[in-house]
């Protein structure tokens, strides 16, 4: 299942795969772009939005 839903990605024993340079590669929730972006947003929502709009 292709998804960006954090609840599904964190499901116990879920196998996460990322499409990399050499095909599908195993990954963890913490290594996904979705997780990193959400973590950055939650740490500083106002700063995140300001930085995003400034680009």
N, C-alpha and C positions, 0 to 999 in steps of 0.2 A: 504494500500500500504506500503510495507516495503521499506524504503529508508534511505539514509544518506545524501540526497541532502538538503543543508541548505535552498535553496529557497522554497522547498516544505515544509520543517519543519516549516518555518516562515510564511507560508500562513495564512491569516486571518481566524480565527475560526478553524484552523486545530486541530484535536484531536491526540495528541501524546501519545503513549503507550510504556511502557518499560516492557520487560519480567523480572519479579523479582522473588524472592523466592516463593511467593504465587500466581503467575500467572501474568496476565497483570495489570499494574499499570499506572495511568495517570502521565504524566511528562510534563515539559516545555522545550523549546528549550535550555534555559540556563542550564538545568540539564543534558543534554545529553553529553556523552563522546565526540562526534564529536564537539560540540560547545566548550567544554573545551580545547580540543587539538588545534583547530583552533585559539582560543583566545591566548593560550600560544605561538603558532607559530608566530602569527601576532605581539605579544608584543616583541619578540626577535627571529627573524628567524635564525640568525647565531647560537645563543646559543642553540636554540631548536635542530638544526641539529647536532651540536657538542655533545650535551647530548645524543641524540638518537644514534649516531654512537659509542659513548663510552660504551654503554650498551652491 
